[in-house]
Amino acid sequence: LTAAALHRFSCATGVELLEPLHAAAQRARAALPPEALRAAEVRLLCGDAFKHPWAEEGGVVFCTLTCLTDEAIAALERGCERLPRGARLIVTTRELKCHCLR
């Protein structure tokens, strides 16, 4: 929602694995006046982000790595190889060691 409020993206998609956090995002969106969102489309999904085509769709990808397992981090690094040229990846709390990132 922050990205959708701050930038004129054609689409901003949030994927949350945990239902309570997804519900919180939906409540936050419902509390916003429509003019608060600058993105043309905002999608809030509940599910496994690794099953969503984030790498193919993402021009800007944000991921909090705090609770991800080493296996999930490795899957994220593999996904980074599919990001389009010029895409931006923003991560928190841990560093990725992917050769395709600079």
C-alpha positions, 0 to 999 in steps of 0.5 A: 500500500505504501508503494501504491500511495507514493508512486504511479505504478501501473499495478501494485501487488501485495502478496501475504502468506499469513491470512491475519496480515492479509486481512490487516492489509485489506482493512488498511486499504479500505480505510484509505480514500481512493485518491490516496492511491496513485497506482492505477491498480492495487491487488492484495493477494493471500498466498505463497509469493513464490507461486505468484509470477513476481519476477516476471511482473515486477519492475520494483520488488520489495521483500522482507527476508526476516522470517524466510528460511535459507531454502526460501532465500535460495528460491528468491535468489533463483527468481531474481534471475528472471527479473526484467532488465532494469528491475529493482529489488528491495530487501530487508534484514538480510543480504542476497548473494545472487550473481545477477544483482549488482 
